[in-house]
Amino acid sequence: MNQQNFPELREGVRQVVTAFDSRYWQEVDEARAFPEKFVTALTEAGWLAGLIPEAYGGSGLSLTEASVVMEEINRAGGNSGACHGQMYVMGCIVRHGSDKQKQDLLPRIARGEIRMQSMAVTEPSTGSDTTKLKTTAVRKGDRYVINGQKVWTSRLQHSDYMLLLARTTPLAEVKKKSEGLSVFLVDLREAVGKSITVRPIRNMVNHETNEIFIDNLEVPVENRIGEEGKGLKYILDGLNAERILIAAECIGDGYWFTDKASAYAKERMVFDRPIGQNQGIQFPIARAFVNVEAASLMRYRACEMFDAGINCGAEANMSKLLAADASWEAANVCLQTHGGFGFAAEYDIERKFRETRLYQVAPISTNMILSYVGEHVLGMPRSY
Ligand SMILES: Cc1cc2nc3c(=O)[nH]c(=O)nc-3n(C[C@H](O)[C@H](O)[C@H](O)COP(=O)(O)OP(=O)(O)OC[C@H]3O[C@@H](n4cnc5c(N)ncnc54)[C@H](O)[C@@H]3O)c2cc1C
């Protein structure tokens, strides 16, 4: 079975995450609080520094192994959404940062001294049409002055640094619309409350996410990542890893839901028989499990290509789509299997149901993936 490989790695992650039980997650969810103890424990155990190269103090895991870490967090009933940014946002520095940025940031992230788990790309008026984003960064001597607005900027209140994508050359002046955008490293400890105003967004999931207003934020030129104008390429470079890791979280959710549903179906007696004896209950759980297993295989395929340095854009997107669909199917089946009890918070199902629903929309919505496959894999005409 897919979920039994990497036994030592899985056991190591489980030792940390199983300490955070159902009661912990219910309390955090009810209080709409950030799972600080959980994120700290994972950081201290080194799991969130998995993708930082050993030369910079990380453990230099492959993406395959990192995906197993994410899977195990969600499989144990936790929510990686609170910490996955810490695992992949810094990838932009690893791939495109200057030596100074790498030396300065990566060891401190690996040691857990600083958090960089926030990335501000999405804007309220442009959404998925990223190249039209309106936040501007204008160079003034040795600094950039940034103005604009972002939305859904997650984990910002629990980060020391954030990556921000802004336009450095007006859209009308670039040859390709994907050019003229740049990525900046923003020191949130200096900016929040001064040039960045944060408005938290209360949302369906207990996810710390915000709308932010940026007013004359000054960023030193040395905080630009890579070359000016190539920022979108740098962000896109990181998306394959992000998609695969999110797919792994969905797979963890999928196993959690099918485990929970099958256990309940075996023990819940109605009409003098376990409900799981009825094929109307048994088959949907079995089908959901089959789909989680299939999605997991596509995840491993995407990881294998990523780790071998082969372009895995199609596989990363497909694994994210299959995994998000499989976990959502499993969530529905698990809720249905539990009947009315599925709605009670103490069973954790309604919380996990809300959490896994997010992955149909973020970090990339299903339609955008289908559009990618339709256009780039099947060669059909561009729709946007
Ligand atoms: C809880 C949460 C956390 C998030 N965290 C972050 C974060 O940390 N950083 C960040 O930058 N962003 C973040 N996001 C934003 C997320 O990436 C976007 O919500 C997502 O990319 C979709 O963009 P949108 O919401 O603007 O939808 P829109 O672009 O407005 O689209 C709305 C719907 O229309 C569909 N659609 C749009 N155009 C087309 C088309 N041409 N063909 C077919 N369908 C189309 C979309 O697929 C979507 O279903 C987060 C979102 C949420 C909800």
The ligand as an SDF file (V2000), in Angstrom:
LIG
                    3D

 53 58  0  0  0  0  0  0  0  0999 V2000
   -7.8980   30.2500    2.8420 C   0  0  0  0  0  0  0  0  0  0  0  0
   -7.1220   30.7890    1.6600 C   0  0  0  0  0  0  0  0  0  0  0  0
   -5.7450   30.9810    1.7780 C   0  0  0  0  0  0  0  0  0  0  0  0
   -5.0370   31.5430    0.7200 C   0  0  0  0  0  0  0  0  0  0  0  0
   -3.6910   31.8150    0.8890 N   0  0  0  0  0  0  0  0  0  0  0  0
   -3.0390   32.5380   -0.0690 C   0  0  0  0  0  0  0  0  0  0  0  0
   -1.7010   33.0050    0.1540 C   0  0  0  0  0  0  0  0  0  0  0  0
   -1.0850   32.7370    1.2040 O   0  0  0  0  0  0  0  0  0  0  0  0
   -1.1230   33.7970   -0.7850 N   0  0  0  0  0  0  0  0  0  0  0  0
   -1.7630   34.1350   -1.9410 C   0  0  0  0  0  0  0  0  0  0  0  0
   -1.1810   34.8470   -2.7510 O   0  0  0  0  0  0  0  0  0  0  0  0
   -3.0290   33.6810   -2.2020 N   0  0  0  0  0  0  0  0  0  0  0  0
   -3.6690   32.9020   -1.2900 C   0  0  0  0  0  0  0  0  0  0  0  0
   -4.9580   32.4700   -1.5190 N   0  0  0  0  0  0  0  0  0  0  0  0
   -5.6260   32.8600   -2.7480 C   0  0  0  0  0  0  0  0  0  0  0  0
   -5.8750   31.6870   -3.6960 C   0  0  0  0  0  0  0  0  0  0  0  0
   -4.6630   31.3260   -4.3150 O   0  0  0  0  0  0  0  0  0  0  0  0
   -6.9540   32.1530   -4.6750 C   0  0  0  0  0  0  0  0  0  0  0  0
   -8.1790   32.2510   -3.9490 O   0  0  0  0  0  0  0  0  0  0  0  0
   -7.1020   31.2370   -5.8450 C   0  0  0  0  0  0  0  0  0  0  0  0
   -5.9340   31.2630   -6.6210 O   0  0  0  0  0  0  0  0  0  0  0  0
   -8.2890   31.6380   -6.7220 C   0  0  0  0  0  0  0  0  0  0  0  0
   -8.2690   33.0080   -7.0000 O   0  0  0  0  0  0  0  0  0  0  0  0
   -9.5270   33.9210   -6.6810 P   0  0  0  0  0  0  0  0  0  0  0  0
  -10.0270   33.5890   -5.3270 O   0  0  0  0  0  0  0  0  0  0  0  0
   -9.1820   35.3450   -6.9350 O   0  0  0  0  0  0  0  0  0  0  0  0
  -10.6330   33.4430   -7.7050 O   0  0  0  0  0  0  0  0  0  0  0  0
  -10.9750   34.0950   -9.1220 P   0  0  0  0  0  0  0  0  0  0  0  0
   -9.7330   34.2300   -9.9340 O   0  0  0  0  0  0  0  0  0  0  0  0
  -11.7980   35.2970   -8.8930 O   0  0  0  0  0  0  0  0  0  0  0  0
  -11.8610   32.9440   -9.7660 O   0  0  0  0  0  0  0  0  0  0  0  0
  -13.1590   32.6070   -9.2520 C   0  0  0  0  0  0  0  0  0  0  0  0
  -13.5650   31.2730   -9.8370 C   0  0  0  0  0  0  0  0  0  0  0  0
  -13.6610   31.4030  -11.2520 O   0  0  0  0  0  0  0  0  0  0  0  0
  -12.8220   30.4480  -11.8730 C   0  0  0  0  0  0  0  0  0  0  0  0
  -12.2440   31.0400  -13.0830 N   0  0  0  0  0  0  0  0  0  0  0  0
  -11.6180   32.2440  -13.2260 C   0  0  0  0  0  0  0  0  0  0  0  0
  -11.2250   32.4160  -14.4960 N   0  0  0  0  0  0  0  0  0  0  0  0
  -11.6060   31.3150  -15.1870 C   0  0  0  0  0  0  0  0  0  0  0  0
  -11.4600   30.8770  -16.5410 C   0  0  0  0  0  0  0  0  0  0  0  0
  -10.8370   31.6260  -17.4500 N   0  0  0  0  0  0  0  0  0  0  0  0
  -11.9610   29.6730  -16.8870 N   0  0  0  0  0  0  0  0  0  0  0  0
  -12.6040   28.9020  -15.9810 C   0  0  0  0  0  0  0  0  0  0  0  0
  -12.7580   29.2460  -14.6760 N   0  0  0  0  0  0  0  0  0  0  0  0
  -12.2610   30.4380  -14.2930 C   0  0  0  0  0  0  0  0  0  0  0  0
  -11.7500   30.1060  -10.8570 C   0  0  0  0  0  0  0  0  0  0  0  0
  -11.2020   28.8320  -11.1200 O   0  0  0  0  0  0  0  0  0  0  0  0
  -12.5400   30.1760   -9.5600 C   0  0  0  0  0  0  0  0  0  0  0  0
  -13.2070   28.9530   -9.3280 O   0  0  0  0  0  0  0  0  0  0  0  0
   -5.6960   31.8550   -0.4950 C   0  0  0  0  0  0  0  0  0  0  0  0
   -7.0810   31.6190   -0.6110 C   0  0  0  0  0  0  0  0  0  0  0  0
   -7.7950   31.1080    0.4400 C   0  0  0  0  0  0  0  0  0  0  0  0
   -9.2750   30.9090    0.2910 C   0  0  0  0  0  0  0  0  0  0  0  0
  1  2  1  0
  2  3  1  0
  2 52  2  0
  3  4  2  0
  4  5  1  0
  4 50  1  0
  5  6  2  0
  6  7  1  0
  6 13  1  0
  7  8  2  0
  7  9  1  0
  9 10  1  0
 10 11  2  0
 10 12  1  0
 12 13  2  0
 13 14  1  0
 14 15  1  0
 14 50  1  0
 15 16  1  0
 16 17  1  0
 16 18  1  0
 18 19  1  0
 18 20  1  0
 20 21  1  0
 20 22  1  0
 22 23  1  0
 23 24  1  0
 24 25  2  0
 24 26  1  0
 24 27  1  0
 27 28  1  0
 28 29  2  0
 28 30  1  0
 28 31  1  0
 31 32  1  0
 32 33  1  0
 33 34  1  0
 33 48  1  0
 34 35  1  0
 35 36  1  0
 35 46  1  0
 36 37  1  0
 36 45  1  0
 37 38  2  0
 38 39  1  0
 39 40  1  0
 39 45  2  0
 40 41  1  0
 40 42  2  0
 42 43  1  0
 43 44  2  0
 44 45  1  0
 46 47  1  0
 46 48  1  0
 48 49  1  0
 50 51  2  0
 51 52  1  0
 52 53  1  0
M  END
$$$$
